[in-house]
Amino acid sequence: MKILYGIQGTGHGHISRAREILPILSEKAEIDVLLSGYNCTMNLEDITVIQKRGISLTYDSEGSVSYLKTAFNLKPVTFIRDIHALDVKQYDLVISDFEPVTAWAAHQKSVFSIALSHQASFLSTEAPRPSKKSLVGEQILRHFAPCRKPVGFHFKRYDSFILPPIIRRDVRSLITKKSNHVTVYLPAFDPQFLAKKFSQIPEVEWHVFSPDCKESYAEKNVLIRPVGNLPFLDSMKSSFGVITGAGFETCAEAMFLGKKLLTIPISNQYEQYCNAAALQKMRVHTARNIDDAFVELAKDWIKNTNPIQLEEIADTSKLVDMLIQLAKNHEGHFSSEHLLEVQDANAYETVAEITA
């Protein structure tokens, strides 16, 4: 069996998930990997990938999603050319972790495809949404990377095709303890701005990881550190709490480790608003911004909240078996009008049965 695995390179979650799935999947099938995203800052180390420009969200100077800048950075001719040039007919299955080139190539050429991503969970109306829905955000989640069958990941099994989070081995293997510090990852904010806010709570130490920091330095009780996987995990495993955006993977990892969590969704990032809505239902504290009231909110969070644990995590080996079985059950190609269908009870039952 031959599989094309497409990965959205923007954000660490898609690549982290692929690092867990690909070694097991490679034992059962021949795998080609395509990575896209013109602002991709991560890689798969020793895995050879097909690199494409793809489509990425663009942020403004304040860390908010800018739809205008996103549209300006689009290269539609390049995107369409990449779709047409990709020979997906040679594959038995195309898997897309919110990666648009592989998804649209499979759609155009009628090749069986699976959406395997957190974003796929939002194809269910049962997945939590904020009180004010975004029509643009909903359309992006539904049509950015269309596939024949969705397999989504979320904090809970909100629907029969939604699985709990995949937690990477680096996190599962951590031995946790509780020290007197909070781990902070809010890349949309200037680290000096964060230091001024957190230094107003001197009874706690703060480890702030920032992409704008090149060398570690301290501002009173606030340690500003460069972003790095191992230093971040080392800080998080010994913290008593984590403050971060409402990105799916970091929030899931913090809850898995038993850390109290405070989230601040990135402005105009609809997926994070949806995640924040789900977290609020789980009694996780969220804030809309770091404003004048934030210091008191953070103090209350420190004193009066408890960690919220994940109910379960996904079994990656069973997930891979399910993917192989779905591909075997749907050998051959499909007419293009069927490829955007997402309501397929048999596929959802397979997910529920295999991963229960």
C-alpha positions in Angstrom: 0.0 0.0 0.0 1.3 3.5 -0.9 0.2 6.6 1.1 0.7 10.3 0.6 0.8 12.1 3.9 0.3 15.9 3.7 1.3 18.1 6.7 0.5 21.8 7.3 3.8 23.2 8.4 2.4 26.3 10.1 2.3 25.7 13.8 4.0 22.8 15.7 0.9 20.6 16.3 0.7 19.2 12.8 4.3 18.2 12.7 4.4 16.9 16.2 1.4 14.6 15.4 3.1 13.4 12.3 6.2 12.5 14.2 4.1 10.1 16.3 2.1 8.6 13.5 4.7 8.3 10.6 7.1 5.7 12.3 4.2 3.3 13.0 2.5 4.0 9.6 5.7 3.4 7.8 5.8 -0.2 9.1 2.6 -1.0 7.3 2.8 1.0 4.1 5.1 3.0 1.8 4.9 6.6 2.7 5.6 9.9 0.9 5.4 13.0 2.9 4.5 16.5 1.6 5.0 19.5 3.8 3.6 22.9 2.9 3.4 26.4 4.5 5.6 29.4 3.5 6.0 30.4 7.2 7.0 26.9 8.3 9.7 27.0 11.0 9.8 23.3 11.9 10.9 20.2 10.1 10.8 16.4 10.3 14.5 16.0 10.8 15.6 12.8 9.0 12.4 12.3 7.0 12.6 13.3 3.3 9.7 15.5 2.4 8.2 17.1 -0.7 8.1 20.8 0.0 5.4 23.1 -1.4 4.5 26.7 -0.7 0.8 25.9 0.1 -1.3 28.4 2.1 -0.5 29.9 5.5 -2.3 32.3 7.8 -0.4 35.6 8.2 -0.3 37.7 11.4 -0.1 41.4 12.0 2.3 43.2 14.3 0.1 42.7 17.2 -0.2 38.9 16.8 -3.7 38.9 15.3 -4.6 36.9 12.2 -4.7 39.4 9.3 -7.0 38.1 6.5 -5.9 41.0 4.3 -2.2 40.0 4.7 -3.1 36.3 4.3 -4.8 37.1 1.0 -2.0 39.3 -0.1 0.6 36.5 0.4 -1.4 34.0 -1.6 0.2 32.7 -4.7 -2.9 31.2 -6.5 -1.0 30.4 -9.7 1.7 28.5 -7.7 -1.0 26.8 -5.6 -3.0 25.6 -8.6 0.1 24.5 -10.5 1.3 22.4 -7.5 -2.1 20.7 -7.3 -2.1 19.8 -11.0 1.5 18.6 -10.8 1.0 16.3 -7.9 0.6 12.7 -9.1 -1.8 11.4 -6.5 -3.2 8.6 -8.7 -0.2 6.5 -7.7 -1.4 6.4 -4.1 -3.9 4.1 -2.4 -4.7 6.8 0.2 -4.0 10.5 0.7 -3.9 11.7 4.3 -4.1 15.4 4.9 -3.4 17.0 8.3 -5.0 20.3 7.3 -2.6 20.4 4.3 -4.4 21.9 1.2 -2.2 20.8 -1.7 -2.6 17.1 -1.1 -6.3 17.5 -0.1 -7.3 19.4 -3.3 -5.2 17.2 -5.5 -7.0 14.1 -4.2 -10.3 16.0 -4.6 -9.6 17.0 -8.2 -8.3 13.5 -9.2 -10.8 11.4 -7.3 -8.4 9.6 -5.0 -9.6 8.4 -1.6 -8.5 10.8 1.1 -8.8 11.2 4.9 -8.7 14.5 6.8 -6.6 13.6 9.9 -6.4 16.8 12.0 -7.8 18.8 14.9 -9.5 21.0 12.3 -11.4 18.0 11.0 -13.3 17.8 14.4 -15.0 21.1 13.4 -16.9 19.3 10.6 -19.1 18.2 13.5 -21.7 20.6 14.8 -21.2 19.0 18.2 -17.7 20.4 18.5 -18.0 23.5 20.7 -18.1 27.0 19.1 -17.9 30.5 20.6 -21.1 32.3 21.2 -20.5 34.4 18.1 -19.6 32.2 15.1 -17.4 33.5 12.3 -18.8 32.7 8.9 -15.4 33.2 7.3 -13.8 31.0 10.0 -16.3 28.2 9.5 -15.8 28.2 5.8 -12.0 28.0 6.2 -12.3 25.0 8.6 -14.7 23.3 6.2 -13.1 23.9 2.8 -9.4 24.7 3.4 -8.4 21.0 3.0 -11.4 19.0 1.8 -11.2 15.2 2.1 -13.5 12.2 1.7 -13.5 11.1 5.4 -12.8 13.1 8.5 -10.9 11.8 11.5 -10.7 14.6 14.0 -8.9 15.2 17.3 -10.3 17.2 20.2 -10.2 17.5 24.0 -13.2 15.2 24.2 -15.0 12.8 21.9 -17.7 15.3 20.9 -18.8 13.1 17.9 -18.2 9.5 16.7 -15.4 10.5 14.3 -13.6 12.6 16.9 -10.7 11.1 18.8 -9.0 12.3 22.0 -5.6 14.1 21.6 -2.4 12.4 20.5 0.2 13.1 23.1 3.8 12.9 21.8 6.3 10.5 23.5 8.5 13.4 24.7 5.6 14.6 26.8 4.3 11.1 27.9 7.8 10.3 29.2 8.1 13.3 31.4 8.3 12.9 35.2 6.4 15.8 36.6 6.8 17.8 39.8 5.5 21.2 41.1 7.8 24.1 41.6 7.0 27.8 42.2 6.9 28.9 38.6 4.5 29.2 35.7 5.4 28.4 32.2 4.3 31.0 29.6 4.1 30.7 25.9 2.3 33.7 24.3 4.3 34.3 21.0 1.9 37.0 19.9 3.0 39.3 22.7 6.2 41.3 23.1 8.3 39.7 26.0 8.9 43.1 27.6 5.2 43.7 27.8 4.7 40.3 29.4 7.5 40.9 31.9 5.9 44.2 33.0 2.6 42.4 33.7 4.0 39.3 35.4 6.5 41.2 37.5 3.5 42.6 39.3 2.9 39.1 40.8 6.3 38.7 42.7 5.3 35.7 44.7 5.6 33.5 41.6 8.4 32.9 39.2 7.6 33.2 35.5 9.3 31.4 32.6 8.3 33.3 29.5 9.3 31.6 26.2 9.4 34.0 23.3 10.4 33.8 19.6 11.7 37.3 19.9 14.3 36.2 22.5 17.7 35.1 21.3 19.4 34.7 24.7 17.9 34.2 28.2 17.7 37.1 30.5 15.8 38.1 33.7 13.5 41.0 34.5 12.9 40.8 38.3 11.0 37.5 38.8 10.4 36.9 35.1 12.9 34.8 33.1 12.7 35.5 29.4 13.9 32.5 27.3 14.2 31.6 23.6 11.7 29.1 22.3 13.1 25.6 22.3 11.3 22.2 22.6 13.5 20.6 25.3 13.8 23.8 27.5 10.0 24.4 27.2 9.2 20.8 28.2 11.7 21.0 31.1 10.0 24.1 32.4 6.5 22.8 31.9 7.1 19.5 33.6 8.2 21.2 36.9 5.7 24.2 36.7 2.5 24.4 38.7 0.7 26.1 35.8 0.8 27.0 32.1 -0.4 30.2 30.4 -0.6 29.9 26.7 -2.7 30.7 23.6 -5.7 28.4 22.9 -3.7 26.2 20.5 -4.9 22.6 20.7 -1.6 20.7 21.3 0.0 22.8 24.0 -3.3 23.0 25.9 -3.7 19.2 25.7 -0.2 18.6 26.8 -0.5 20.8 29.8 -3.7 19.1 30.9 -2.2 15.7 30.3 0.7 16.7 32.7 -1.8 17.8 35.3 -0.9 21.5 35.1 -3.5 24.2 35.8 -4.1 26.1 32.6 -5.0 29.7 31.6 -5.5 30.4 27.9 -5.5 33.6 25.9 -6.7 32.8 22.3 -4.9 34.6 19.5 -7.0 37.5 18.3 -9.0 36.8 15.1 -7.9 33.1 15.1 -11.3 31.4 14.9 -10.0 27.9 15.6 -8.5 29.2 18.9 -11.8 30.8 19.8 -13.5 27.5 19.3 -10.9 25.8 21.4 -11.4 28.4 24.2 -15.1 27.7 24.1 -14.4 23.9 24.6 -11.9 24.7 27.4 -14.4 26.9 29.2 -16.9 24.1 29.2 -14.3 22.0 30.9 -13.8 24.7 33.5 -10.4 25.9 32.2 -9.9 29.6 32.7 -9.6 31.8 29.6 -8.9 35.5 29.0 -9.6 37.5 25.9 -6.6 39.7 26.2 -3.9 41.0 28.6 -5.5 44.2 29.7 -5.6 46.3 32.9 -7.6 43.6 34.7 -5.3 40.8 33.7 -3.0 40.9 36.8 -5.9 40.4 39.2 -7.3 37.6 37.0 -3.9 35.9 37.0 -3.7 36.2 40.8 -7.2 34.7 41.2 -6.2 31.9 38.8 -3.1 31.1 40.9 -5.0 31.0 44.2 -8.4 29.6 43.3 -8.2 27.1 40.4 -7.3 23.5 40.1 -5.8 21.5 37.2 -8.3 20.0 34.7 -7.2 16.6 33.5 -7.8 15.0 30.1 -10.2 12.2 30.2 -8.2 10.1 27.7 -5.6 10.2 25.0 -5.5 8.5 21.6 -3.8 5.1 20.9 -1.6 5.8 17.9 -1.2 2.1 17.0 -4.9 1.6 16.9 -5.3 4.8 14.9 -2.8 3.6 12.3 -4.6 0.2 12.0 -7.9 2.1 11.4 -6.3 4.2 8.7 -5.0 1.1 6.9 -8.4 -0.6 7.2 -10.2 2.5 5.9 -7.9 2.5 2.9 -8.5 -1.2 2.2 -12.3 -0.8 2.5 -12.3 1.9 -0.1 -9.9 0.7 -2.8 -10.3 2.4 -6.1 -11.2 6.0 -7.0 -14.3 8.0 -6.5 -16.3 10.5 -8.5 -15.4 14.1 -7.6 -18.9 14.9 -6.2 -18.4 12.3 -3.5 -15.1 13.5 -2.3 -16.4 16.5 -0.2 -19.0 14.4 1.6 -18.3 14.1 5.3 -21.4 12.3 6.5 -20.5 8.6 6.3 -21.8 6.6 9.2 -19.8 3.5 8.4 -16.5 5.4 8.6 -17.5 7.0 11.9 -18.5 3.7 13.4 -15.1 2.3 12.4 -13.4 5.1 14.3 -15.5 4.7 17.3 -15.1 0.9 17.4 -11.4 0.7 16.8 -10.4 3.5 19.2 -12.8 2.8 22.0 
